[in-house]
Amino acid sequence: MSWWWAGAVGAAKKKLEEDEAPQKHESVALIIGVTGLVGNSLAEILPLSDTPGGPWKVYGVARRPRPSWSDDYPINYIQCDVLNRDDTQAKLSTLTDITHVFYATWTNRPTEAENCEANGRMLQNVLDAVIPNCPNLKHICMQTGRKHYVGPFEAFGKLETQLETPYTEDMPRLNYINFYYTLEDILCKEVEKKEGLTWSVHRPGTIFGFSPHSMMNLVGTLCAYAAICKHEGKVLRFPGCKEAWDGYSDCSDADLIAEHQIWAAVDPHAKNEAFNVNNGDVYKWKHLWKVLAEQFGVECGEHEEGQTITFEGLMKDKGGVWDEMVRENGLTPTKLEDVGLWWFADVILGNKCFLDTMNKSKEHGFLGFRNSKKSFISWIEKVKANKIVP
């Protein structure tokens, strides 16, 4: 049985044995965005003893200081702002043993033109520091997402030409600027400069994972919302549209995305390709909403016909309530605006659903999958276990 299939039960649930003898590292990973949803999963999975391509030595890069919830990961943590070229050169150009790069970060700017410039500069800074200085560099995995097919947030509902679902990797680019396109162009251009260096692009949909530092942490946001409803004794209302409530959605488990990237990094059949990545099943939010209510012991609401409610509207001025909850329950100190990303939840649950296909990955040899309901529950449990919510 291949690891990509066996990993379907959740590779990150395994732990390294503390008394294991030191092993010679066969591969050296550089994770850019190690505190993000997928970066966090990569940091857990790569050091495991049975991860393909290993044993792995892991460098993890993030802009902020190392968070307490990653203290036990056996990685080399590097605080670095990759938007700053001098900082990137100083801290990454000396890491001459890197064999694989996992690029899973982004920054958000007011316009897509600014996103193209800032995110393009970040990737360029990393590649300029790594490619010339790492003689054994073999592969670069880059994570983008489904906005490759639907366009950036500022273009939602404005594009004259829209692609038809399910989305496939060979579809043409939209006639609109998109920082994902910018990143792909930079990656392909820079990889050509080093003989034998390969790349892969990974396009997940909505990600279910764990990271209080992520700008698109849907599970954490829903947990914060449900916890506040529980604290105030209120019904778990559904601030979304009927299409999301009744329609089919899919998602991408962060551990599965990490496995997908590791597969592409070490399997010769996955080189120089772009791949969609999702759990391989579908769900309806009307069903996951009941799961969320059960996990927090609150009354489950329904879709409210004729009512226009949003997460941002319902959660306005709840910062004081959150601070009270943190104190009363001895939670990890956080601010509600960092945990509850209401704008993002409104985008995901306030719009019709988009689906893509995993056929290309399957045809190239990746057979990993997740049960999305179980995935949702497991990440809720992780948010609770790390004392982000009671």
PyMOL commands that set and color helices and strands:
alter all, ss='L'
color gray80, all
select helices_A, chain A and resi 3-9+11-13+37-45+68-70+85-92+112-133+147-150+153-155+179-191+218-232+242-246+254-266+268-270+285-296+311-314+319-329+336-339+342-349+359-363+372-385
alter helices_A, ss='H'
color red, helices_A
select strands_A, chain A and resi 27-32+56-62+76-79+100-103+139-143+198-204+207-208+252-253+273-277
alter strands_A, ss='S'
color yellow, strands_A
deselect
rebuild
show_as cartoon
